[in-house]
Each structure stands twice: as C-alpha cells, then as structure tokens.
Amino acid sequence: MKLVFSLLFLLLLSLLSSSFHSAVARGGERSFNSSGSFRLSRRLSAESYIDKLNRLADGYMSNSELEEAFSAFAHRCSNISRIYSIGESVNGLPLWVVEISDKPGVEEAEPAFKFVGNVHGDEPVGRELMLLLANWLCDNYHIDPLATLIIDNVHLHILPSMNPDGFELRRRGNANNIDLNRDFPDQLFPINDDVDARQPETQAIMRWLKDIQFTASASLHGGALVANYPWDGTPDKRKSYYGCPDDETFRFLASVYSRSHYNMSRSTEFVGGITNGAFWYPVYGGMQDWNYIHAGCFELTLEISDDKWPPSNELHTLWEYNKMSMLNIVASMVKTGVHGRIFSADCGKPLPASVIIKGINYSIQATESFANYHRLLAPDNKYEVVAEMPGYKSKSTHIILGEDATTVDFILEPDLSSKSKISRRGCDFRYDTERKLKMVQILPGPKLELYLIFTLIIMFLFFLFKRRVIVNYLNHRRNTTPKRSIVV
C-alpha cells in the first residue's frame, strides 16, 4: 500500500513540475512576491528578448553593411541604378533608396513602383530580400525576359529600411518607440493630424510621394504569410470586411503575389493567401491606406515570413519563395490595366487630366510632364474610361480588359462654351489673345479682314499639322508595343 502512495506522490510531483516548465517555455518567468507566493509573468524580460534577437541577427546585414552593399550594387550596376536618400531617421541615419531603370533619375512616361522594407525594426527579412532582388535584376538584364521587361518599362524604387533605428535597437518601433505603421494620417479618426508631431521617417515617406507619382507599392513585413489589402480599419473599430472603391483590383493584385509565391496561396488561415486588412484585424494610421487615399498609389502590405526574425540560414529559402512574387507584382504595372497619354487637340501639348473609371469612386491624375497615366484594374471585365480636364470637353470610351494591358490615349477638344477662367494647360491662350488685339490696332479696315482670313488659314493648317503629329505618334506606339491601343 505504501508503494502505491509513493508512486502516486511521485506522479503528482512530476505533473506539477511539467506544468511549471511548460509555462516558462511559453514565455513566462516565475517569481515570488513578499508573501512567499509566486506569480507568473507572461513576458520575457527586455534583456533576454534582446539577447535572443542579437543571436538571430547573426548573418543579417547591419545598417552600415546594408549601406555598403547598396553602394557596391550601384557601382557595379551603374548603368541601371542610382542611390538617393529621402530623409533621415530620428537618430540621423539616412533612409537610402536605390532606383532601378534603364534610365535611372530620368523622368519618363512609365509607371513607378516602390518596395519599402523594415517598417517595423524587428521584421528585417525585407531588407535582405530587396538587396537580392536588386542584384538579380542587374545580373539578368537582357538575359531574363522578366528582368528586361521591368528595367525597360518601370522605374523601380527600393527602400530597404524605413526604420534603421528600430533595427539597431531590436524593437518594433523607431528610436522614439513609435510604431511607424500607425503614424500616418487616418481617414476615419482624427489621429496624426499634427504634421510636426509625426515621426521623421513618416514625414520622409510623405514627401517622397509628393516628389514621385507612384502607381503602386508594397511594404514587406514578417510574422505571418499573407498579402494584405485596404481598407485597414473600420468606422466602428470592429473586425469586419471593409473594402475600398478598388476592392476588386486590390484582390487581383494581392492574388498576383500570393499565387506566385511558393506556398502563400495554400494558406489554411487565409483563403487564397490574401486578406482584407480590416477583416484580419483593424489598423489605424496605417501606411497602405494613406498611400491609396492621398497619393493615388495602390499599396499592399505583404507578410512574407511566419517568423518575424528567422535565422539567417533561412534567408536564401525565403528569397526563393518570394522571388517570383516580387518580380510579378512589379511586372503587373505594365502587363495589366489601362495605360496611355492625354493630349490637347488645339495645340498638341500633353494634359495632366484626371482619369476616371465609371462605377468606381476613385480617380487618378496623369503626370504633369508627360500626361501619362497608369490605371490598375482587375482583368476580364468591361470598363468605361473617362478623361476630364478643366477647360476641355471630357471624353470616354468602353473597353473589354483581358489578361493583357490596354493602351487608351485621349485627345481632348477645348470647351469653347466654358466660362471657366482656367487657361487650357499647355496652350498660351492669354498671350495669343493679347497679340491678336495688338494686331487689330495696327491693321484697321480691309487689311484687317485679309489678315484675319490669312490667320484663320494658318491656324487651321497648324491644327491639322499638330493633329497629324499626335496621330503619327500614337500609331508609332501602336506598332511598337504589344498592348492593344485605342485613340479617343
């Protein structure tokens, strides 16, 4: 009988011991208070947490090593790249960007795409993958069709680390311990409205998007495996699906990344490996919603590894898993959607008009310099594309968008009945009018009539010439591009 009780006592001690060990293994730390009873802390101490991340950081590039690596890349691949800074972190570290294009630093009628990594300091995988992406593009230019397509037709901008201070401190927030993905102005709640109160890293991103008109972008995060799209928050702060006006297009873009990934689309947690941000968990002051609302930039938040900080020996595998996804999401800027330029019929100059898709409450703006636009849309749909510009008559056309991109160029006629005081862009209308009034004073009587007839003939011939130049340009584009072209 004593033997039985002894065995039961030993078994009880074993169970109690295993329960304590399992609690510690899940991140708890046992300690005793003054009364002698113990309490279970559910968090690791800051020291042990940082020690763990310091061990994991072995094999990852430091901030100085990352800067050196990008400088070496720019020197080796100087024909297709340039390095520039968009600002500094709280601690004064430069926020370096590398641009990759066949004409880096030259403004062209091409879409621009950006990758942003290391938004959270303790999610460093994106830093490493972006350098691998840059080198792969350089090594395969004029060798691999996808690399050549991207470099020849897209301006790709790569910011490997938005939060270099957080990386050095081995924590999520920046040097001020602010989560940079909660620091942007929010559409639903009046937070972060004080410009001076925003973090320097946030302000740098906002200035960047004023300088460059990005078509789309993606930020790389860690801790899950899913492609996240807007909206990120809900009006009632509850977890529920809350789609933006371009919900269908965002689902398509997220699926481009997920389907190209090694196993993201096979997720058992997220159907198809994609999720609406608010349906996953609401975020306010996030970067992707701000991009879409204020900068006309379609941004995805990409969670690319289940571990926030995986061991460095897994980086090569993560690169192989994400490589085609990163390439295909950039290539989709030219392979899908509606693209084109907008001209004035009266003087042939480019017009920075608005482009609207009927039925979608969202417009984009053609660029100031070239009046080129790049409107991302989900394929296999019918759309009505509209171009509008103050002082001109709007024009529209219906398209059936397949798997390939379509080019729709617009030639807008001046709205002579318009009482708007806005002068038509690209045409020095006021100067021409003043010059004609001076000529009226110089040439009275019959000479004036002859002059006016002669002027009308010259203006008509000039109009025909300009229109012919535009049409010839558009025909040239139609003959040299694989996209289906339409002139409206």
N, C-alpha and C positions, 0 to 999 in steps of 0.2 A: 504493500500500500504506500509506504514511504517513497518507494521508487517511482510510483505513478505521480505523486505530488511533486517530486523533484523534477520529473520530466515536464510536467505542466508549468512549473515555475520557470524553468529554462526556456520553454517555448514562449511564455509571456515576455520575458526579458528580450528575447530575440525579436518579437514583433514590435515592442517599444523602440528598440534600437534601430530597426529598419525604417520605422516611421520618421524618426528624427533625421536619419541620413537622407531620406528622400526629400524632406523639407529643405534641407541645406542644398541638395543638388538642384532644386528648382529656383535657387536664388535667395534662399532665406539664410539668416545668420542668427543663431541662438545667443541670447544674452540674458543676464539676470538683473532684476531691479533690487532696490534696497530691502524689500520684504523677503527676498530669497526666492521668489517665484520667477520663472523665465518668461520672456516674451519673444516672439518670432518676427524678426524683421523680414519684409518681403523684398528688400532691395539690397543689392551689393553695395558695399562702401565705395565711395568715389575712387579711393586709391586702388582697390582690387579691380575695379572696372577699367580704369585707365591702364593698369598693368596688363590686363588682358588685351586691350586694343593695341598697346605698344608691341606686344608679341605678334599680334596679327598684322601689324604694319610692316613687319619684316618682308621685304620683297616688293613693297609698294614704293613708288617714287615719292620723295619728299617734295615740298614746294619748289625748292631750288633745283632739284633734279628734274622736275617736270618742266621748269622754265628752260633749263639747258637742253632738254630733249626736244622741245618745240623750236628752240633756236637752231639746233642741229638739223632738224627737219626742214626749216625754212631755208637754210643754207644749201642743203642737199637738193631740195626741190624748189629752188628759187624761181624757176620758170612758171610754176603754177601756184605759188603761195606768197603770202605776206603775213607778218605778225604786227599786231597793234594792240593797244590797251584801251579799255572802255572806262577805266577809273581805278580806284584803289579800295582795298578793304579797310576796316576800322583800324587795323594795325599798320596800314600803309603798304600792304603787298599789292602789286599790280594785278589787275584782272586781265590776263593775256588772252587774246583771241587770235586764231590762225584762220585766214581766209584762203580757200582753195578754189581756183577757177583757171580757165585758160588765159584770162586777162584779170588777174587779181588787182584790186584797187581801182579798176576802170568801171564806171557805171555803164551798164548795158541794158538792153530790153530783154532781160532774163529774170526768172524768179530767183529769190534769195531764200535760203533755208538756214536755220541755226540749230545747233546742238548745245545744250547747257548741262554741265555735269557738276556733281559735288555741291548741290544746293544745300544739302544737309552735310555737315562736316564728317559725320560718322558713316557716310554712304559713299565710299571712294571708288567703287568699281568703274563708274562712268569716266573718271579721269584717265584710267588706264586704257579703256576701250577706245576712247577718242584718239589717243595717240596711235593706237594700232590701226584705226580706220584711216587716219591721215596718211600713214606710211603705206598702207595697202593701195590707196588711190594713186599715190605717187608711183609706186612700183608697177602698177598695172595700167597706167595711162598709155593709150594707143596699143594696148595688148588685150585687155579685157573690155568687151563692148559696154558693160555697165559702168565701169570706171570712166571710160571715154565719154559716154553719154552724160554723166554727171558733171565732169570737169568742163566739157564744151558747152553745156546748156544751163548750168546752175551756178550761182555764187553761194558756196557752202561756207558758213562761218561756224567755228568750233570754239566754245569757251569751256575748257576742261574743268575749271574750278571756279564756281561763283562764290565759294566760301572757303578760301585758303586758311583763314584764321581758325575756323571751326575744325578743319582737318588737323592743323597743328595741335589744337587743344584736345583733339579726340572727343569732340562732342557735337551734338546736333546743331545747336545754334552758332551764331558768329561770336566775335570777341565780346560783344555786349550780351551774349546769351539770348539773342533774339532768333526765333525760327523765321528764316528768310522767306519761306513759303507760306507765311501768314502775315507778311509785311506790306502787301500791295493794297491799293485802294479796292474796296469791296463794293459790288453792285447792289447788295441787299441791305447792308448795315453800315452806318457812318463810322467806319474804323479806318485808321491810317490815312485820314484826310489831311492831316498836317504834313505838308511837304518836308519841312525842316526836321520833323520827328522821325522820318523814315531812315532806315539804315543806309550807309553809303553804297553798299552792294546793290540794294534795291534801286536807289536813285540812278546808279550806273546803268542798270538794265533798262530803266525807263528812258533815259537819254539815248541809249543805243537804238531803241526802236523808233525814236524820233529822227535819228540820222539815217537809218536804213529801213526801207519798206520791205519787211519780210513777208513772204507768202505763207510760210508755215514754220513750225519749230517743234522740238521735243526736248524735254528735260529728263535726265536719267537718274533714277533713284534705286534704292535697294530695300529689301525686307519683304518682298512679295514677287509674284511673277504674273504681271497683267499689264495691259495697255489701258490707261485711264483717260476719259474724255469729259468735256464740260456737259452740264454745269457741275461745279464742285460743291455748291451749297444750295440750300432750300430756304424759302421765305419763312417757314415755321421752325427751322433748325432741326427738323426731324429727318431721319434717314428714309429717303424715298427717291424714286427715279425723277429727275428734273432735267429734261432735255433742252438744249439751246436751239435757236432757229435752224441751225445747220446740223441737227442731230443725226440725220441720215448720212451726211458726208463724214461726220466725225466717226460714226460707227464703221464706215468703209475704211477710213484712214487707220483706225485702230486695228481693224482686221488685216490690213496690209502688213502691219508689223507682226501681229500675232501669228498669222498663217505662214509667214516667212521664217519664224522662229523655230528652233529645234523641237520644243515641246510646249510652248506657251498656249497654243490653241487647244491642247489636250487637257487643259486645267480641269480639275474636278470641282474647284471652288468658284471659278468664273466661267460662264458659258462662252465658249469660243475664245477664251483668254482675254476678253475685253470687259470693261465695266464703265458705267456712268459714275462719275465721282461721287455725286450726292447719294446714289443708291448704295455705294460701298460704305462711305462714312463722310458726313458733311465737313467741308473745309471753308474757312472764310479768310479773305485776304490772300488767296492763292494766286500764283503767277499765271497759270494757264487761262483762267477766266479773264484776267486783266489783259492778257495778250489779245484775246479774241474781241473784247469789247472796245478797247482803246487804241489798238494798233492794227486791226484788220489782219491779225496773224493767227492762223489755226494751229493751236498748240496741243500736244499730247503730253501726259505725264506717264513715263514708262518705268515700271518697276521691273528691273531686269535680273534680279537675283533674290532668291529666298532669304539668303543671309545678307544683312547689311554690310558686313565686313568679312567676307570669306577669306580663307587662307590664300596667299598669293599664288600657290601652285595650282589653284583653280582658275586663274585669270585666262589662261590660254583656252580652256574649255568654254568659259563664258563668252570669250570673243568668237569662237566658232559657232556657238549657239545663237549669238546676236548679229553676226556679220551681215547675213543676207537681209535681215530685218532692217538694219541701219541703212544699207545701200538701197533697198527697195522703197523705203519711206522717202528718201531724198529723190530718187528717180521718179516717184509719182508726181513730183512737181511739174514734170514736162510730159509724162506718159499718159496722164489723165486730166480731166477737167476741160475748161474753156479758156482759151488764151487769145490775145490779139492786141491791136493798137487802134487808137481813135484819132481821126483827123478832121480838120475843118474843111468844108467844101469851098469856102470863099478864098482862102489863102493857102491852103495845103499844110498848115502847121499842125503839130500834134496837140491834142486837147486832153488835159488831165480830168476827164469826165468821170462820173460815177457809173458803176456797173451794177445793175440790179437783176435779180432772178425773181420773176413774178411768183408770188406764193411763199417766198422766203423773206422774212423781215430782217434783212441784213444786206448791206451794200459794201462794196469795196471801191477804192479810188485808183484810177490809173495814175501812173507816176508823172511827176512834173516834167522831167527831162524828155522822156520818150513816149509818154502816154501809153505805155504798155500795161496790160493788166493780166492777172493770172487768177482765175476763179476756180477754186477746187469744188468739185461736185461728185456725187456718187454716180457711177456709170449705170447704163441700162435704164435710162429714164428720159422723159421728154421735158424740155425746159424752154421757157421764153426768156431770152436775154435782152435787156434794155440798157441803152446808153443815154445818160442825161447830162446836160451841161447848161448852166445859166446863159441865156442869150442865144441858144441854139434849140432847134426842134429835136425832141427825143426820137430815137429810132429803136425798133425792136425786131427780133427775128426768133422763129421757133427752130429748135434743134432736137435731134434724137441723139443723145450721147451714148456711144457704145463703150467698149473697153479702151479704145484709143482716144487721145486728146483731139479736140476740135478747135480750129482757129476761126474766130469771128472778128473781122475788122469792121469798124464803123466809120462812115464819112457823114458828119453831121452838117446839115444846112443851117445857115443863120436864120434866126427867128426875127424877121423884119418888123413884125407886128408887136413884138415885145416892147414894153415900156421900161424894161429894166435898165438901170443906169450902168450896169456892169458891162464893161467893154469886153468884146469877144477875145478870148485868150489867143495870143499868137498873131493877132492882126492889129496893126497900129491904126485903129479906126479913127481916133480923135485927130491924129496927125494928118491923115489923109483928108479929113473933113476941113480942117483949118487951111490946108494947102489949096483945096478947091475954092474956098471962099476968097482967098487972096487972088487967085486967077480970075475970078469973076470981076473983081475990081479992076484988074489990069486989062481985061479983054471985054469991053462993052459991045453991045449991038450985034451985027451979023457975025463978027469974028467969034463972039462968044458961042453962037449956035454951032458954027463949024468946029470950034474947039470941043464943045460938049459931045458932038457926034463922033469926032475922032477919038475922044477919051473913052466913050462907050465901046467903040470898036476895039480899042486897045485892051480895055478891061475884060471884054468878052473873050478875046484871044488869050489873054493871060489866064483867065479862068479855065479855058479848055486845056491850056498847057499844063497848069497845075494838076488838074484832074487826071490828065494823061500820065503825069509823073507818078501820082499816087497809085493809079490802077496798074501801071507797069511795075511799081514796087511790090504791090500785093500779088501780082501774077508771078513775079520772081520768087516770092516767099512760097507761093503755092507749088511752084516747080521744084523747090529745094528742100521742102520739109515733108515728112511722112504724114503730118496731121491733115485731116480734112479741113479745107479752108472755105470760108464764106465771107463775102464782102457785102455789107449792108449800107 
